[in-house]
């Protein structure tokens, strides 16, 4: 399949049909040549990052919108505009290949329309681009409801957050200290010509200067290293697993944190649960590659009586289901799949899970509440409400007025993440 046609179909599936990019993109990659995989990803990610700007330009250039069965061609136009406005592809090639995609999409009669729109954009690019950033959605590349939330919560950081969200995320590695120290593995990367930076807080983390295929990483297949953002790696620093403990990783898929607990402290018994059976396959795959063993259960964390009749846990890592507003730079589709009323529904679910998990924690035990969100409703306000209704909960390492730690996107080049550590009274 023509790679531009594949991109148009992916964006149509995400924007119009509500599919996630992590589902639609891999499926589309199977229909194109392997050498075009990176190009497909760049076009899909780019269009979703700058969707309001591209939509604004399209509206200016079209008399009437494409509807119904022709909607995929609307998204093909966005793909063409993104190439012309943001990519280094020669303009004549971008236009010609985008127009040729109409054949793959079985509507060659639309060649003339798409060619005319892209040519008109080239002629009027400067004025059209200025118009596209004359409103907040275009300027920031975010939907109105999310901008409103961010401005209310982070009035001083709105520019830095949205800029980070619209920037390509770096590739972070987690070195498996059961095989190598971080310095020793970094030396192996140096020998392979792969340059890295260290992280000051996450002692197993290395950031690649340029992303690379995992097959090029020394010992990847043997479990020497994993791909995981530095912010997510901090979970084990807050959890502080100790030898001989029974530990629960709640909402564990895809299993990076489960594995990190055992890499850090192999003499632990780890139970990993998630309610999505498909995502649990990733947990099994990760554990197998790393040669680690955990008890993995498909379970709803709200109802532990249905899946756990064992002893109480020494420590619980609760990586709660959330809006994922902290990882937009890795998943730009989040901006267009989420809705404003999702936040309240997620906060309600989180409160039910944290209450249930607290009952599974030993007296004197530690619960780490974590999300990859940056909304206060899911994070600091959630923890405040929990502390108010839970008399035997003690907050560790932060102030009750502003509980936990909120990492914002781009901070030390990390994803947005939240952590709060609570201890159960003995």
ROVO-203602 format. One record per residue (C-alpha): x, y, z; residue in one letter. Coordinates in steps of 0.05 Angstrom, whole numbers, padded with zeros to 5 digits, always signed. Example, Ala and Ser with C-alpha at 12.3 -4.5 7.8 and 13.67 -1.06 7.14 Angstrom:
2
+00246-00090+00156A
+00273-00021+00143S
END
This chain:
426
+00000+00000+00000X
+00021+00072-00014X
+00048+00098+00053X
+00008+00162+00049X
-00056+00122+00038X
-00038+00080+00099X
-00026+00143+00140X
-00094+00172+00119X
-00129+00108+00141X
-00094+00107+00208X
-00112+00179+00223X
-00184+00167+00201X
-00187+00107+00248X
-00161+00149+00306X
-00197+00215+00296X
-00263+00192+00266X
-00269+00122+00295X
-00236+00130+00363X
-00183+00075+00356X
-00118+00083+00392X
-00055+00097+00352X
-00020+00039+00386X
-00073-00007+00355X
-00082+00025+00287X
-00009+00039+00270X
+00020-00031+00278X
-00037-00060+00237X
-00023-00010+00181X
+00051-00025+00182X
+00036-00096+00160X
+00008-00069+00095X
+00069-00028+00074X
+00142-00041+00060X
+00187-00045+00122X
+00230+00012+00098X
+00168+00057+00101X
+00151+00041+00174X
+00187+00102+00203X
+00157+00148+00150X
+00087+00123+00166X
+00098+00134+00240X
+00126+00205+00229X
+00066+00225+00187X
+00014+00196+00235X
+00047+00225+00297X
+00058+00292+00264X
-00013+00300+00239X
-00041+00282+00307X
+00007+00331+00342X
-00014+00389+00298X
-00085+00369+00280X
-00118+00437+00296X
-00069+00475+00252X
-00078+00427+00194X
-00153+00428+00202X
-00153+00504+00201X
-00114+00505+00136X
-00159+00453+00105X
-00222+00493+00122X
-00192+00555+00088X
-00177+00516+00024X
-00241+00477+00015X
-00311+00501-00004X
-00345+00444+00032X
-00319+00388+00076X
-00311+00316+00053X
-00362+00272+00089X
-00384+00199+00094X
-00342+00151+00052X
-00298+00208+00029X
-00274+00225+00100X
-00210+00185+00092X
-00191+00234+00036X
-00199+00292+00084X
-00145+00258+00126X
-00103+00246+00064X
-00104+00321+00053X
-00079+00331+00125X
-00022+00281+00110X
-00003+00322+00049X
-00005+00388+00087X
+00038+00359+00143X
+00091+00338+00093X
+00093+00407+00061X
+00092+00445+00127X
+00135+00402+00173X
+00176+00350+00136X
+00239+00354+00093X
+00208+00314+00036X
+00215+00354-00029X
+00149+00390-00042X
+00140+00360-00112X
+00149+00289-00084X
+00102+00302-00025X
+00047+00328-00071X
+00056+00274-00125X
+00057+00215-00075X
-00002+00242-00036X
-00043+00251-00100X
-00022+00180-00122X
-00051+00153-00057X
-00121+00165-00085X
-00111+00103-00128X
-00096+00059-00068X
-00157+00088-00034X
-00199+00072-00096X
-00221+00143-00113X
-00174+00167-00167X
-00227+00217-00188X
-00207+00259-00127X
-00136+00268-00153X
-00152+00337-00181X
-00183+00362-00116X
-00126+00339-00072X
-00074+00365-00121X
-00108+00433-00123X
-00112+00439-00048X
-00039+00422-00037X
-00016+00469-00093X
-00059+00525-00064X
-00027+00514+00004X
+00042+00521-00027X
+00022+00587-00058X
-00010+00616+00006X
+00030+00579+00059X
+00054+00638+00099X
-00014+00671+00108X
-00050+00605+00119X
+00001+00584+00172X
-00007+00650+00208X
-00082+00641+00209X
-00075+00570+00236X
-00040+00595+00299X
-00086+00655+00310X
-00129+00614+00359X
-00107+00575+00421X
-00122+00506+00394X
-00077+00519+00335X
-00024+00556+00374X
-00016+00501+00426X
-00038+00440+00385X
-00087+00418+00440X
-00162+00412+00445X
-00200+00467+00481X
-00222+00427+00542X
-00150+00404+00556X
-00122+00475+00548X
-00174+00501+00597X
-00154+00448+00648X
-00079+00461+00638X
-00087+00536+00643X
-00127+00529+00708X
-00078+00480+00739X
-00011+00505+00711X
-00019+00578+00689X
+00056+00590+00692X
+00076+00526+00656X
+00024+00522+00600X
+00076+00539+00546X
+00128+00489+00572X
+00077+00433+00580X
+00046+00440+00511X
+00115+00448+00479X
+00138+00384+00512X
+00074+00348+00491X
+00087+00368+00419X
+00160+00347+00419X
+00186+00277+00401X
+00200+00238+00464X
+00271+00212+00476X
+00287+00138+00483X
+00304+00120+00555X
+00335+00053+00574X
+00331+00016+00641X
+00395-00023+00654X
+00383-00091+00687X
+00431-00089+00746X
+00427-00165+00752X
+00472-00165+00690X
+00510-00098+00690X
+00518-00034+00728X
+00493+00027+00690X
+00565+00050+00679X
+00587-00018+00652X
+00528-00021+00604X
+00540+00051+00583X
+00611+00031+00564X
+00582-00025+00520X
+00537+00026+00485X
+00597+00072+00475X
+00634+00014+00441X
+00573+00004+00396X
+00575+00078+00377X
+00510+00093+00416X
+00516+00158+00456X
+00477+00166+00521X
+00465+00212+00581X
+00452+00190+00652X
+00394+00212+00697X
+00410+00243+00764X
+00353+00210+00803X
+00338+00145+00766X
+00402+00104+00778X
+00387+00052+00724X
+00367+00102+00669X
+00405+00121+00606X
+00378+00169+00552X
+00399+00156+00481X
+00421+00217+00441X
+00383+00186+00382X
+00331+00130+00384X
+00352+00064+00354X
+00323-00004+00340X
+00326-00048+00402X
+00363-00102+00361X
+00423-00054+00361X
+00425-00052+00437X
+00478-00099+00467X
+00444-00159+00500X
+00373-00135+00491X
+00348-00205+00473X
+00384-00231+00534X
+00350-00183+00582X
+00408-00137+00595X
+00366-00075+00583X
+00294-00051+00573X
+00261+00011+00543X
+00226+00052+00597X
+00220+00126+00610X
+00260+00153+00669X
+00197+00179+00703X
+00168+00108+00704X
+00234+00081+00731X
+00227+00125+00792X
+00170+00080+00816X
+00221+00031+00845X
+00257+00088+00881X
+00192+00106+00916X
+00171+00034+00929X
+00238+00013+00959X
+00227-00063+00955X
+00263-00104+01008X
+00287-00176+01008X
+00235-00228+01028X
+00174-00183+01017X
+00108-00199+00983X
+00095-00142+00933X
+00035-00127+00890X
+00042-00089+00824X
-00029-00066+00812X
-00051-00048+00740X
+00016-00077+00718X
+00013-00082+00642X
+00058-00078+00602X
+00102-00102+00660X
+00161-00054+00661X
+00152-00037+00734X
+00141-00109+00754X
+00206-00128+00721X
+00243-00069+00752X
+00222-00089+00822X
+00252-00159+00812X
+00315-00132+00778X
+00326-00086+00837X
+00308-00137+00891X
+00307-00209+00864X
+00291-00239+00932X
+00218-00216+00931X
+00153-00249+00913X
+00116-00205+00863X
+00043-00211+00843X
+00024-00171+00780X
-00049-00158+00763X
-00084-00123+00706X
-00156-00127+00682X
-00137-00128+00607X
-00119-00199+00585X
-00090-00174+00519X
-00043-00126+00554X
-00022-00181+00602X
+00010-00217+00543X
+00061-00160+00542X
+00076-00174+00616X
+00089-00247+00601X
+00133-00229+00541X
+00174-00179+00582X
+00184-00227+00640X
+00204-00283+00592X
+00257-00240+00557X
+00285-00218+00624X
+00282-00289+00652X
+00240-00266+00712X
+00182-00301+00747X
+00121-00266+00777X
+00050-00289+00793X
+00010-00256+00737X
-00066-00251+00745X
-00121-00222+00702X
-00162-00186+00755X
-00203-00124+00772X
-00166-00088+00828X
-00231-00063+00858X
-00253-00134+00877X
-00193-00169+00910X
-00238-00221+00943X
-00248-00250+00873X
-00174-00261+00858X
-00132-00260+00922X
-00140-00305+00982X
-00067-00300+01003X
-00033-00259+01057X
-00032-00183+01059X
+00022-00147+01018X
+00084-00113+01047X
+00084-00063+00991X
+00035-00044+00935X
+00052-00005+00873X
-00014+00023+00847X
-00002+00051+00777X
-00075+00073+00772X
-00115+00076+00707X
-00112+00149+00685X
-00122+00200+00629X
-00048+00190+00608X
-00043+00265+00599X
+00030+00260+00621X
+00051+00217+00561X
+00020+00257+00504X
+00089+00266+00472X
+00091+00190+00464X
+00017+00182+00447X
-00009+00245+00412X
-00075+00210+00399X
-00092+00219+00473X
-00109+00292+00457X
-00164+00271+00410X
-00188+00207+00444X
-00199+00236+00513X
-00259+00279+00533X
-00267+00328+00589X
-00316+00284+00627X
-00267+00225+00626X
-00228+00258+00682X
-00283+00254+00734X
-00300+00182+00714X
-00226+00162+00720X
-00220+00196+00788X
-00279+00157+00813X
-00248+00091+00789X
-00182+00109+00820X
-00214+00123+00888X
-00249+00055+00886X
-00183+00020+00870X
-00141+00055+00922X
-00193+00040+00976X
-00194-00034+00957X
-00118-00038+00954X
-00109-00006+01021X
-00147-00064+01052X
-00096-00112+01020X
-00037-00076+01052X
-00004-00101+01117X
-00002-00055+01177X
+00064-00019+01171X
+00064-00031+01095X
+00076+00020+01040X
+00030+00038+00982X
+00057+00080+00924X
+00001+00114+00885X
+00025+00131+00814X
-00005+00157+00749X
+00022+00181+00682X
-00027+00239+00687X
-00017+00313+00703X
-00089+00330+00723X
-00095+00349+00797X
-00163+00313+00800X
-00128+00246+00788X
-00067+00262+00830X
-00059+00310+00888X
-00134+00319+00898X
-00144+00244+00895X
-00092+00232+00949X
-00118+00289+00992X
-00188+00258+00991X
-00160+00189+01007X
-00121+00215+01067X
-00182+00251+01093X
-00225+00188+01093X
-00170+00139+01114X
-00149+00147+01187X
-00092+00096+01186X
-00057+00127+01125X
+00006+00168+01135X
+00035+00209+01078X
+00110+00200+01070X
+00159+00251+01042X
+00111+00307+01023X
+00062+00357+01051X
-00012+00342+01060X
-00030+00410+01030X
+00005+00390+00966X
+00014+00315+00972X
+00060+00275+00928X
+00106+00295+00871X
+00081+00319+00804X
+00131+00312+00747X
+00110+00353+00687X
+00124+00331+00615X
+00194+00349+00593X
+00220+00358+00664X
+00291+00329+00660X
+00267+00303+00593X
+00218+00255+00628X
+00145+00239+00616X
+00093+00271+00661X
+00083+00228+00722X
+00055+00232+00793X
+00077+00195+00856X
+00051+00195+00928X
+00078+00148+00981X
+00033+00127+01039X
+00046+00082+01099X
-00006+00042+01137X
-00005+00052+01212X
+00023-00009+01250X
END
